[in-house]
């Protein structure tokens, strides 16, 4: 007995399901992923900004009069 999944009916049904997943599910996943990435990026930017401000305060300046 031979079972052949790759016939035209089954492949058409498979691609219909893939199309439904891409149009229905993907936008929600992409939006949530984008929101998470923006959150991580903002955290990195804020941390770098605070570190830069802290380094500016710790610098010693020498003033020379001529």
Beta strands, then each sheet from edge to edge (+ up, - down):
end
